[in-house]
């Protein structure tokens, strides 16, 4: 079935458990907030602005999320298996966890706000940025965006586009960033770094481009 917002209203779904296994969630022109524990599976359509505003959200292996608008993580705990995100994803706060042996594919791009984390369970947890898609780090306040204990394969674009200085991308606890053929890493705003503050971090530039855009400075300082 379909759950929808009609007109200029916002809606919140907050049972103990909400299973999104079939049908459509349609936020219309407003925001639909999923505030409780939510389980996703299969091919789901989430239309408009859908916010994971609380609870634990679990995406099963093989889940595909499609639809216009943005799916925002803001206050929820999120764990994904092998998931295809055909919808824009915003990591506004918290940690996006990717399970061991699984790949999350960002076919709608990722808005990454400083203070947030994408974390894995080792090298077999993979975040895939396809050609034509972008991960853009924004925010301020001297806090960072972190890739922790996973592999990131970039065939698209990573933008460091924060408001000031010292709002960086960290590669921590064994994180590996592979900037492969066609991939771009762009220092766009302020004075940013790609560096490591805990454990080891590796940046492999294997055919990609790393560039400064405009009047910015950039520093690359992972452990490897």
C-alpha distance (Angstrom), angle and dihedral (degrees) to the residues before:
residue distance angle dihedral
X1 . . .
X2 3.80 . .
X3 3.79 130.4 .
X4 3.81 110.7 -162.9
X5 3.78 144.9 173.1
X6 3.81 112.6 -132.2
X7 3.79 118.5 -157.7
X8 3.79 128.1 -22.0
X9 3.80 97.2 -19.9
X10 3.78 135.4 115.5
X11 3.78 122.2 -144.0
X12 3.81 137.4 -158.9
X13 3.79 127.6 -158.6
X14 3.80 111.7 -161.0
X15 3.80 115.5 156.3
X16 3.80 120.5 141.7
X17 3.82 88.4 -97.4
X18 3.80 130.4 9.9
X19 3.81 117.6 -169.7
X20 3.81 115.0 -157.9
X21 3.80 98.9 -168.2
X22 3.80 101.5 134.7
X23 3.77 142.0 7.6
X24 3.80 133.2 29.5
X25 3.78 138.0 -59.8
X26 3.80 109.2 -152.4
X27 3.82 118.5 -170.6
X28 3.79 93.2 179.7
X29 3.81 109.2 -162.6
X30 3.82 95.0 -27.6
X31 3.84 136.3 60.0
X32 3.78 126.7 -80.7
X33 3.82 111.6 -159.7
X34 3.80 122.0 -156.8
X35 3.79 101.5 -159.3
X36 3.81 102.8 166.4
X37 3.79 136.9 60.7
X38 3.81 106.8 -57.1
X39 3.80 131.6 -173.0
X40 3.82 121.7 -160.1
X41 3.81 127.9 -164.3
X42 3.79 139.6 156.6
X43 3.81 123.8 11.3
X44 3.78 109.4 -29.8
X45 3.81 131.9 -177.6
X46 3.80 116.8 -147.1
X47 3.79 109.3 -179.4
X48 3.79 123.2 -160.9
X49 3.81 127.6 -11.7
X50 3.81 109.6 -10.0
X51 3.81 117.7 174.7
X52 3.79 127.3 -162.3
X53 3.79 93.3 -149.3
X54 3.79 101.8 168.4
X55 3.78 146.1 -17.8
X56 3.80 128.6 54.3
X57 3.81 117.1 -53.8
X58 3.81 118.0 -162.7
X59 3.81 123.5 -171.0
X60 3.81 113.0 -162.2
X61 3.80 124.2 -139.2
X62 3.80 110.6 -80.3
X63 3.80 95.7 26.4
X64 3.82 116.3 147.4
X65 3.81 119.7 -165.9
X66 3.81 117.1 -162.6
X67 3.79 137.2 165.9
X68 3.77 143.2 95.1
X69 3.80 122.8 -72.5
X70 3.79 126.8 29.8
X71 3.80 135.8 -54.2
X72 3.82 105.2 -145.6
X73 3.78 127.7 -160.7
X74 3.80 106.3 -152.7
X75 3.78 116.4 153.5
X76 3.80 98.6 -14.9
X77 3.80 130.1 113.1
X78 3.82 106.7 -125.7
X79 3.81 129.2 -167.0
X80 3.81 122.2 179.1
X81 3.78 133.7 -169.2
X82 3.80 119.4 -166.8
X83 3.80 98.5 -30.2
X84 3.81 134.5 167.0
X85 3.80 113.7 -147.4
X86 3.80 108.6 -160.7
X87 3.82 88.1 165.6
X88 3.81 124.9 75.7
X89 3.81 111.3 -94.7
X90 3.80 126.1 -152.5
X91 3.81 119.1 -162.8
X92 3.80 96.5 -161.5
X93 3.80 95.9 161.3
X94 3.78 141.6 -12.3
X95 3.79 133.0 27.8
X96 3.79 128.8 -48.9
X97 3.82 105.2 -152.6
X98 3.81 122.4 -156.7
X99 3.79 116.0 -162.7
X100 3.81 123.9 -126.1
X101 3.80 113.9 -83.1
X102 3.81 93.0 15.7
X103 3.82 135.3 112.6
X104 3.79 128.1 -149.5
X105 3.81 111.5 -157.8
X106 3.81 117.5 -155.8
X107 3.80 103.9 -150.3
X108 3.82 89.8 155.9
X109 3.80 99.1 42.9
X110 3.80 130.3 -117.0
X111 3.80 130.6 -100.7
X112 3.83 102.8 -154.3
X113 3.82 116.4 -164.6
X114 3.80 119.1 -158.0
X115 3.80 113.8 -99.5
X116 3.81 91.7 41.0
X117 3.81 128.6 109.9
X118 3.80 137.4 -150.4
X119 3.80 105.2 -157.6
X120 3.78 135.6 -177.4
X121 3.78 139.7 -175.7
X122 3.81 95.6 -114.9
X123 3.79 139.5 -52.9
X124 3.82 93.6 -40.6
X125 3.81 91.1 64.2
X126 3.81 102.4 90.6
X127 3.80 135.0 -169.3
X128 3.81 109.9 -163.7
X129 3.82 120.8 -158.8
X130 3.82 105.7 -169.6
X131 3.78 126.6 -151.4
X132 3.80 110.8 -77.9
X133 3.82 94.5 26.7
X134 3.81 129.5 100.8
X135 3.77 139.7 -150.6
X136 3.82 107.8 -156.8
X137 3.79 122.4 -168.7
X138 3.82 112.3 -151.3
X139 3.78 136.0 164.2
X140 3.78 138.2 75.3
X141 3.75 143.9 -135.6
X142 3.79 96.3 104.5
X143 3.83 93.6 -78.5
X144 3.77 126.9 127.3
X145 3.78 145.9 -133.0
X146 3.79 113.3 -123.8
X147 3.79 137.2 -154.3
X148 3.81 104.5 -163.5
X149 3.82 128.9 -169.7
X150 3.81 98.9 -24.9
X151 3.80 143.5 91.2
X152 3.81 120.3 -101.4
X153 3.82 116.6 -163.6
X154 3.80 111.9 -164.5
X155 3.81 120.1 -164.6
X156 3.82 90.8 147.2
X157 3.80 130.4 46.6
X158 3.78 133.7 -57.2
X159 3.82 112.5 -164.0
X160 3.80 122.4 -164.7
X161 3.79 96.5 -159.3
X162 3.80 106.9 154.2
X163 3.78 127.7 149.2
X164 3.81 102.2 -114.0
X165 3.79 142.6 -5.8
X166 3.81 130.8 -47.2
X167 3.81 95.1 25.3
X168 3.77 95.0 125.5
X169 3.77 145.3 160.2
X170 3.78 111.5 -106.2
X171 3.79 124.0 -156.8
X172 3.80 102.4 -158.2
X173 3.81 140.9 174.3
X174 3.79 98.0 7.0
X175 3.81 98.3 -33.7
X176 3.82 114.2 159.8
X177 3.82 123.4 -160.9
X178 3.81 113.8 -163.4
X179 3.81 112.5 -165.6
X180 3.80 98.6 -166.4
X181 3.80 133.5 -176.1
X182 3.80 109.2 -47.2
X183 3.79 92.7 15.1
X184 3.79 121.1 127.1
X185 3.79 131.7 -160.9
X186 3.81 109.4 -167.2
X187 3.81 128.2 -170.2
X188 3.80 99.1 -152.7
X189 3.81 110.0 161.0
X190 3.78 140.3 28.4
X191 3.79 118.8 -22.2
X192 3.79 113.1 -46.8
X193 3.78 139.6 172.0
X194 3.76 139.3 -157.5
X195 3.79 102.4 -144.9
X196 3.79 147.3 136.2
X197 3.81 126.9 -108.5
X198 3.83 101.4 167.8
X199 3.79 129.5 36.2
X200 3.80 116.2 -32.4
X201 3.78 132.7 -29.4
X202 3.80 130.2 -173.5
X203 3.80 132.0 -161.2
X204 3.81 115.3 -167.7
X205 3.81 115.0 -170.9
X206 3.79 100.9 -166.2
X207 3.79 105.8 165.9
X208 3.79 99.2 -29.9
X209 3.81 132.5 112.5
X210 3.80 128.4 -112.8
X211 3.81 113.7 -166.4
X212 3.80 145.8 168.6
X213 3.80 113.1 -131.7
X214 3.80 116.0 -155.4
X215 3.81 126.4 -31.2
X216 3.81 97.5 -15.8
X217 3.77 137.2 119.8
X218 3.77 123.9 -139.9
X219 3.80 135.2 -168.6
X220 3.80 128.3 -163.4
X221 3.80 111.7 -159.9
X222 3.80 115.8 149.1
X223 3.80 118.3 144.1
X224 3.83 88.3 -100.8
